Amino acid sequence: MTFGRRLLVLFAAVAVLVAAGAWTVLRAGHASRDGDRTGDGPPARAGAVTLRPYADGAQLVFRSMTWGSRRDHLAAVPLADPTATRTVAAPACLRFHAAAGTGICLQAVHGVLEDTYRAVVLDADLHERRRYDLAGIPTRARVSPSGHLVAWTVFVGGDSYAGTDFSTRTTILDTTTWTLQENLEGYAVTLDGKPYRAADSNIWGVTFADDEHFYATLATGGKTHLVAGDAVHHTLATLHDNVECPSLSPDGTRVAYKKRVPGLPEDAPWRLYVLDLKTMAETATTEDRNVDDQALWLDDRTLAYALPSDDGTDLWTVPADGTGTPALLAAAALAAAVVR
């Protein structure tokens, strides 16, 4: 075969590969427009997602982690049937939570040189109400039961809770007045019954009881503490040690949290626990894997939380009373909220 003929064959082969690639892309785009599933993820379709309950019950709304054009978009399924075909819609969120028709979506804004981040307050139809620039990488978000208060935490130094070299900033926003409390580190702190202030204090992981009271994590002096917060009087008081990313139960009696357990690896030190706020008794759940998440209460008995997977994360459940076994709730999912 002459050199020219070899070159012609090579060009033909390249053309075939390019055409095949283009056909694949066009087919995927057509499927995406038609709302069909693309890739190997859970079944999904494009459609309207709202922060209202379904006519026949609650829904689970979360960040979809399925690879493809809709990765990071919000997805919704019936809470009673989380494996059902999920409805997916913009916006895209890194962290998300919702209650009473108010949503908070922490987003990445991709730039030429670097990414920036913002917090977007959503109404029940996922329309933007307000947006705020963020000082760092989003990590936690919560909405109060009434929908009137929104909280978020970002990393302003470091990007993981596993070590000690990180700094956070936690903000609370009143959506009725748009008053912004930009940094809870300005709150007056009571540690073990005594006034306390230290330059190394970090606060993160707000979980609301109502429009005044909340719980969060305070880290200082190499220790973490569960604190009771007052968003009106701007105070924090320690309640219990070795508590991170608390999540208050719907009945307000318990807090689920990740606890550092001695003897575990430095980069995977946490197990999922539940604290009774009246007795301060701790209960270990039967989840024996590392849980680096702010758990979500699906009801007064069941916790949901994220674990790593091939898609990034899956959502799992486990009973809150220390019985039962973990079970997969939703594949390729993160940052969920129960909409009732």
N, C-alpha and C positions, 0 to 999 in steps of 0.2 A: 504494500500500500504506500502510495506516494505521500510526501509530507503534506501536500495540499489537501489530499483526500482525508488524511488523519485530522487535519485542522477542521475540515468541514464536518466530520463526524463529531468532533469535540463540540463545535458550535451547536450542532443539532441536539446533542445530549443536554447541554446547558439550557437550550431553549425549552426542552421538554421539562426539565426540573423547574425552571421559572414558571412555566405555564401551570404545572401541577401545584406549585406553591400558591400562585395567584388564585387558582380554583379553590384551594382549601380555604384561603382567607375569605374569598367571596362567599363560599358556602357557609362559613362560620358567621359572617356578617349577616347573610340572609336568615340564618337560623336565629341569630340574636334579634333581628327586627321582627321576626315572626313570634318571638317569645318562647322558642323551643330551647331545651337544654343544650348547652355546648360543653364539651369536655366530659370528664368522668365524674363530675360532682353530683350532689343531690338534685332531683328534678326541680326545675325553676321556670318561671315565666315572668315576663315584664308585665307590670300592672300598677295600679294605684295602691300605695301603702298609706294608712292613716294611723293616728295615735288614738283611735277609738276602738272599743271592743267590738268583736263580731256580734252579729245578732244572736248567735247561739252560744256565745261564751267568750272567754278571754283569748287574747292572741299573744304570741311571743314575737317580739320585734328585736332584731339583732343585726350586727355587721356580718354580711356574707363574706366568707373567706374562699369561696370557690374561684379557682383560677379562670381568668377570662376578662372580658370587657366590663363585667359587672362586679368584679371583685371590689370589696369595701363598701358597696352600696347596701342600703338598708333592705332587709328581707323580713317577711312576716309569714307565720304559720299559725294554725289553731294551737293553743296551748294543749288541748286534749289530744292532738294528733301532730306532733312536731315533725314526723317524717313525711307529712303531706307535701305536695308540690308547693314550693315556696313562691310567694310573690315578691319581686325585687324591683326597687325603684331608687332613683337618686333622692337625696344626696349621698355622697361617699363620706364615711366617717371612720376615724381611727378609734375613737371611743364614743359611746352613745349610752344614753339612758332617757327614760321618759316616765311621766306620771301626770294624770289628770289633764291630758291634752297638751302638755308642754314637753318638748324634747330638747336635749342638748346634744349637739354633734360637734366633736372636736376633730378638726380637719387638718390635713397637710395641704399646703399651697406650693406646688412644685415650681421652683425657679431655675434659671439657667445655671447659676453658680451654687445655690443652696436652697433647701426647702425652708419655708416658714410655716407657722401654724396659727389657727384661729379657732375661736369658739363661736358657734352659730346656734342661736336660740330658735327653735322651730315651733310652729303652731301645730294643731292637730292634723292638718293636711300637708305637713312637712314644708310649709312655706316659711321663708326666713323672716324672723321678727327683728332681731338685732344680731350684730357680729362684733367680736372683740379680738384684737390681736393677742397672741399668746407669747409669753416670754421663753418658752421652751417646748420640749417634746411632751405631748399629751400622754397621761397615764391613768387617770381616774376621773369619773364623772357621775354625778347623782342629781336627782330632782326630788324635791320634797313631796310628800303625799298629795298636797294641795296643788302642786304645780307652780307655786308662787316663788319658791327659792330654788336656785340652781347652784351647784358647786362643781369645781373642776380642780384637778391637780396636774401640774406639769413638772418635768425635770428641767431645772435651770443649770444643773451641773451634774454630769454623769447620766447614765441611761438605764440604771438597774438598781433595784433595792437590795440585791444580794450582798454587795460589799458595803463599805462605809464611806466611800468617796463619792457622795452624791448630795445634791441639794434640791429641794422642792419648793414650789410656791403654790399655795392653795387659795382659791378665790371663791367668794359667795356673792351671787347676784340676786337681787330682788326684782322679779319680772313685773311687779305691779308698779314700781317707781323707777326701775332701772338704776337703782343705787348699787354701786359696786364696792364691795370690800375686797380690795385687791390682794391682800396678803394677811392671812390669819396669824402670822407670827407677831403681829402687833397686839394680839389679845393679851390680857392679863392672865398669867398662868399660876395655878396653885398646884404644887407638887408635894404629895404626901402631907397635905394640910397646911403647907407653908408657901408664901409667895416665892416665885421663882422666875429668874430670867437668865438666859444664857445665849451666847452668840451662836452656839452650834445647834440650836433648836430647829427642827423640821416638823412640819405638820402636813398630813396627807390623809386621803381616804375618808372624806366626809360621808356619813350616812344620816339622814334626817329622821327625827321623830315627828316633828311638826314644823311650823314656820318660825319657831324660836330655838328649839332644842335640837341638838345633833350630837353625834359621836364621831370621833376621829382618832388617828394615831399621832402621838407626839413622840419624837425621837430626840434624845439628848443624853449626853454623857455615856454614849455607847449602849443605851437601853431604849426600848420602846414601851410606850404606855398607852392604854386606852384612856381617852379623855372625854368628859362630858362637856359639851360646848353650849354657849348661849349666844346666839347671833344678834340679840338685841342689846345685851349688856357687855358683849365682847369679852367673855371670860372662858377659860378652860380649866378643868379640874381633873386630876388623875384619879382613875378608879381601879385599874388593874395593870399588871406588868406583862410584857412579852405578847403584845397584841398588835397586829398589823392589818390594815385594810378591813376595818370592821364593817359589818352589814347587819342592820337591825331587822329583826323578825317583824312580820306584819302586825302581830299582837303587841309588839313593843317590850317583850319580856326577855329576849335573848339576843346576843350578838354572835354572828358567825365571823370567823377571822382566820388568818393564817398565823401559825405560831412557829417560831424557831425551836427546833428540837435538838438538844445536844447529841453529838455523834454523827449527825448527817453532814453530807458534803457542803462546803462553803457556798457553792453555786446552786445548791438545791436543798436549802435548809428547812423548808416549811411543810407543815402538815395542817390539815383543815380541822379546826376545833369550833366548839360552840360554848359560849359563856352565859350562864344564868345570871341576869343582872341583879336579882334579889339575893341569891345565896353566894354569888361569885364562884360557883362550882363549875369546873371545866369538864366538857365531854369531848373526847376524841371521836371524830367520825371514822368510818371504816375505810375511807380513802387513804391508801398508804403511799400514793405517789406525791411528788412535789407539786404543791398548788401555789402558783404565783399569780393570784387573781383576787379581786374583791368579789366574793361570792354573792349570788343573787338568791333570795328566797322566792321560790315558786308559789309557796303557800306556807302555812305555819309548821309544816312537817318536812319539807324537802328543799335541799340546797342545789343550786346549779353553779357551775364554775368551769373555767376553761383549762384545757390541757393541750400540750403540743401535739401536732399531727402533721401528716404530709402536706395538708393544705395551709398549715400555720397553726390553727387551733381547732379543736372540737369542744362542744359543750357537753358536760357530764352532770349527772345528778347523784346524790347520796342522801339517805335519811339524816335528819339533824340530830336524832337521839342516840346515835352510836350503834344502831342496828343496821341490818340489811347489807347490801353490796352496791358499789358504784355501777351506774348504767349509762350508756351513751344516750344523750338527749337529742343533739343535733350535730351532724357532721359539718365541717367547714363553717364554723360559726364562732362569734365572739361578741362580747359587750352587749348582753341581752337586757331586755326590760319586759316585764309582764304588763300588758295593757288590759285593764278591766273596766 
